[in-house]
Each structure stands twice: as structure tokens, then as C-alpha cells.
Amino acid sequence: MTKKYKFDDTDKTIQPVPIVITEGKCEGVKLQYGRIAFNEKDDGMELKFDYELIENPKDLEEDQEFIDGLGEILVSVLEDEMEEIDGDFLEETGETVSDENS
């Protein structure tokens, strides 16, 4: 259940920047993520997060499927941010990345 999203940075005073879901049954939902935590579990990591709904135009129920979808979006955002940070670091240092599995 991959959802598309965009950042709504139209009001620069609102932090963290809200996210708007642009596709799927949650289209139009606008939210802000709050506290994020990773808890180690026996079989991996568990992502815990707080969020605040700003707009819920379809009055969707905040059930487990809804929350799991928000978690997928958050993971996507975090992955994108890590790639950007890695890219910026490599650009600044002039280092190259080698894949040990190649």
C-alpha cells in the first residue's frame, strides 16, 4: 500500500513541514509527524511515531491500516532524507561510494 505524498511548505512558519497524501484512499490527508522512535525487537526494528492530523477531508478512521500507511510514508521520507544527506556528504568530501557486493 504505497502512497504518494508531497511536502506542504507554503507556510514557512509551520514546523515540522506538513505532508499531504496525494494518491489512494487517503488522498487529501494532511499531517505532521512528531516524535519518532525506533525500538529494537527480536526480529528487527519497530517504528513508533506521533502524528497530528491537520486535515482529514474524507473523515477516515484512524485504524491500524491508516497508521501503517502513515508509517510507510514516514519510512519513505526518512529513506529519502538519508539518501540526500549521503549525497550531500559525498559531494562535499569528493568521496565515492563502493558497493562491496559488486
Secondary structure, DSSP 4 states (H G I P E B T S, - for coil): ----EEE--SSTTSSSPPEEE-SSTTTT-EEEEEEEEEEEETTEEEEEEEEEEEE-TT-----HHHHHHHHHHHHHHHHHHHHHHHHHHHHHH------TT-
